[in-house]
Amino acid sequence: MALLGIDFACALESLRDGGVPDRDCVLSLLSKLVGYCLIAASTTVKLPQILKILKNRSARGLSILSFELDVVGYTIALAYCLHKGLHFSAYGELVFLLIQSIILVAVIYYYSQPLGAKTWTKTLLYFAVAPTILSGKVDPVLFEALYACQHAIFFCARVPQIWKNFTTKSTGQLSFLTASMNFGGSVARVFTGIQEKAPMSVVLGTMRTVVTNGTILSQIIIYRKPREEREKKVE
C-alpha cells in the first residue's frame, strides 16, 4: 500500500501479524512523513517575516544581501532536484520557499527606496537567468558546480545578517516565528537526509544551516530583551 510515495506495506504487514514494525521500516516511514510535514510548514514559513515588515512599514535591521542570496540558493537547489528527478517529498519545500523569498525580497526593496541601478540590474539578471537554470538547460558540469556552491551560498546568506545583528546589537524587523521555523526545519532535514541516505555533502551542508539558523534565532532571543528595556525607558 503506497500513498504519496510512502510505502506502508512493511508496517501494515507487521501489525496484521500482531507484531511490531522493525526499526528500519519505522524510520523510513517517519522520514517520509517528516518530509511532507516540512513541505506543509514551508508554505507559510516566511509569511510572518513578510507580515512583520508590512505591519511596521520598515525593513530596518535586515540585510538585503542575505535575502537575495536566499533566492539564488533556493533557485539552484530546486533546479538541481528537478533535474535529478527526486521525489517531491525530498525537495517540495524549496518550491514554496523560493516563491516566498522572491516576495520577501520585493517587499524589502519596496521599503528600501530609492533603489539604485545596481539593484535593478541584479533583479533583471536574475529573472533572465533563473528560467534557464530551472529548466535544466545548463551544461551538466556547470550544474554540478552550481549545486556544489549552493551550501556555501546559503552559509554566506546568513553571515551578513548575523554580523549586522552583532554590530548593531539588534535584530530589527527579523521575525522570531520565521527564524524558529527555519531552525526547526533545518534540524528535521538533517534527520531526513541521513535516513534517505543523502550524500554526505548534503547532510553536512544542512548541518551548517542548522548552526547559522540557530545563531540568528539565538540573537533574536538575546537582543530582544535589551530592546524591550530601551523602549520602556523611552516611554
BELQUIBEL-V244636 format. One record per residue. N is the residue number from 0. RES is the residue in one small letter. PSI is psi as a letter, one per 30 degrees, with the letter a starting at -180 (none if undefined). Layout:
n=[N/N]
res=[RES/RES]
psi=[PSI/PSI]
This chain:
n=[0/1/2/3/4/5/6/7/8/9/10/11/12/13/14/15/16/17/18/19/20/21/22/23/24/25/26/27/28/29/30/31/32/33/34/35/36/37/38/39/40/41/42/43/44/45/46/47/48/49/50/51/52/53/54/55/56/57/58/59/60/61/62/63/64/65/66/67/68/69/70/71/72/73/74/75/76/77/78/79/80/81/82/83/84/85/86/87/88/89/90/91/92/93/94/95/96/97/98/99/100/101/102/103/104/105/106/107/108/109/110/111/112/113/114/115/116/117/118/119/120/121/122/123/124/125/126/127/128/129/130/131/132/133/134/135/136/137/138/139/140/141/142/143/144/145/146/147/148/149/150/151/152/153/154/155/156/157/158/159/160/161/162/163/164/165/166/167/168/169/170/171/172/173/174/175/176/177/178/179/180/181/182/183/184/185/186/187/188/189/190/191/192/193/194/195/196/197/198/199/200/201/202/203/204/205/206/207/208/209/210/211/212/213/214/215/216/217/218/219/220/221/222/223/224/225/226/227/228/229/230/231/232/233/234]
res=[m/a/l/l/g/i/d/f/a/c/a/l/e/s/l/r/d/g/g/v/p/d/r/d/c/v/l/s/l/l/s/k/l/v/g/y/c/l/i/a/a/s/t/t/v/k/l/p/q/i/l/k/i/l/k/n/r/s/a/r/g/l/s/i/l/s/f/e/l/d/v/v/g/y/t/i/a/l/a/y/c/l/h/k/g/l/h/f/s/a/y/g/e/l/v/f/l/l/i/q/s/i/i/l/v/a/v/i/y/y/y/s/q/p/l/g/a/k/t/w/t/k/t/l/l/y/f/a/v/a/p/t/i/l/s/g/k/v/d/p/v/l/f/e/a/l/y/a/c/q/h/a/i/f/f/c/a/r/v/p/q/i/w/k/n/f/t/t/k/s/t/g/q/l/s/f/l/t/a/s/m/n/f/g/g/s/v/a/r/v/f/t/g/i/q/e/k/a/p/m/s/v/v/l/g/t/m/r/t/v/v/t/n/g/t/i/l/s/q/i/i/i/y/r/k/p/r/e/e/r/e/k/k/v/e]
psi=[k/k/k/h/g/k/j/g/e/e/e/e/e/e/e/e/g/g/a/k/k/l/e/e/e/e/e/e/e/e/e/e/e/e/e/e/e/e/e/e/e/f/f/g/e/f/e/e/e/e/e/e/e/e/e/f/h/k/g/k/f/k/j/e/e/e/e/e/e/e/e/e/e/e/e/e/e/e/e/e/e/e/e/f/h/l/k/e/f/f/g/e/f/e/e/e/e/e/e/e/e/e/e/e/e/e/e/e/e/e/g/h/l/l/k/l/e/e/e/e/e/e/e/e/e/e/f/e/e/e/e/e/e/f/f/g/h/k/k/e/e/e/e/e/e/e/e/f/f/e/e/e/e/e/e/f/f/e/e/e/e/e/e/e/e/e/e/f/h/k/g/b/g/k/k/e/e/e/e/e/e/e/e/e/e/e/e/e/f/e/e/e/e/e/e/g/h/l/k/e/e/e/e/e/e/e/e/e/e/e/e/e/e/e/e/e/e/e/e/e/e/e/f/e/e/e/e/e/e/e/e/e/e/e/none]
